[in-house]
Amino acid sequence: MKNWKVNSWRKYPVKHVPEYSDKKVLDQVLDKIKTFPPLVFAGETRHLKQQLSEVVDGKAFLLQGGDCAESFAEFNPDNIRDTFKVILQMSLVLTYSASLPVIKLGRIAGQFAKPRSAPTEKKGDLELPSYLGDNVNGIEFSEKARKHDPKRLFKAYSQSASTLNLLRAFSHGGFADLKKVHTWNLGYIKKSPQAKKFKDLEDKIADALAFMDACGINSEFNRRLKTVNFWTSHEALHLPFEESMTRVDSTTGEYHATSAHFVWIGDRTRQLDGGHVEYCRGIENPIGIKCGPTSKADEIVKICNLINPQNEKGKITLISRFGHDSVEKYLPKLIRGVKKEGVNVIWSCDPMHGNTIQSTTGYKTRRFNNVLKEVKDVFAVHQSEGSYAGGLHIEMTGQNVTECTGGAKNIQDQDLSSRYHTHCDPRLNADQALELAFLISDEIKKNSSYSKNAIQAAS
């Protein structure tokens, strides 16, 4: 990595990195964090990258989901468990329907910092710094809460470590055993329109497992039937913290971000000459790059080549976020430009961020039908361009929230206030997330078959 150092990003312009009034306290906090154990390990990130390389070839699918922004207030083992359950349910639907392995990647155990379009927020005559996420300041509108406090990074690290500890226990301690699939249902989902569909799927899986058991293939002898790999991700926005969590792998001498298995660069911070791209080009983790209406194909190709000069499969995931009415306008040109240069990428669809609107009741929300339309339009464009839509990136929760309207239960604008808990953007609840998985599973299967034929024809 020519001219790259763990702190070389500091020589470049950076956006959306918080300014702290007391640099001495910040440096003390970061120096202390440098002595903390890594949250994830180099071998894990290499394993994830190897799995992601299968997505590039159309042999697997990436499901990435979780909170818009984690908070200290909602930190609870039940909330972590319920989000884990929903991702397991969604991946099961997609695996069974599309006949593809699903890589499970959570927006969890580190997704705290959030960019804001305006540096300040005003209510009446009082103007204060914007809320930038719980690892920077508090959401309460007061001068004390909105002060940028570096010591919040300690709590963010601690919460991430505890979350990861619980997720590892769920993933490898028997909770994810396919024989226990009936326990993955959340209480309120049992009364939802998706309950019967998922029950039918459970029954089919139980029949398949019974047959395998009769053949001597069961979880006692095959750990893959009772464990899952569950990976973590967040936006690499707070670069001082990411720098303090970057470590050298003693077996290879390579640098890895040990704050998460996978990190991404946001649509607002992917400047080619910016600090976020500079930081990410030096770490070995898989990297996501958000792409929006302002993305130009040649710019995205240059960023990919800078971060992934060896064109390694599984290294780069392009996460498109256009809005339900703009996919056909922007995505084809982006696909053609990337394909023309032979850049190996995973194409993932984020149908959330381009579809945020203001409801009639004043709440930020997203229409379920708009989310669904963007996903379907993305699959259709990829099919027409002979490429593979290999991922879905959604903001969701296992809680029974009312933040996005529509879905089978038909949440209305007037329902939003009843259970609107997000610290940032509106999330799909578990019922809506599972419904989305059922509605797009056939599209994934068609897209996979089409892309495999296209790949074979090209080779």
HUZICOR-V300064 format. One record per helix or strand of 2 or more residues. SS is the DSSP state (hx for helix, st for strand). FROM is the first residue (numbers start at 1). LEN is the number of residues. If there is no record, write none. Layout:
ss;from;len
SS;FROM;LEN
SS;FROM;LEN
This chain:
ss;from;len
hx;8;4
hx;23;11
hx;42;15
st;60;7
hx;77;22
st;101;7
st;120;4
st;126;4
hx;152;21
hx;178;7
hx;187;5
hx;195;20
hx;223;3
st;230;6
hx;239;6
st;246;3
st;255;3
st;262;4
hx;275;6
st;286;6
hx;297;11
st;316;5
hx;327;14
st;346;4
hx;353;3
st;356;3
st;364;4
hx;368;18
st;389;8
st;405;2
hx;413;7
hx;430;29
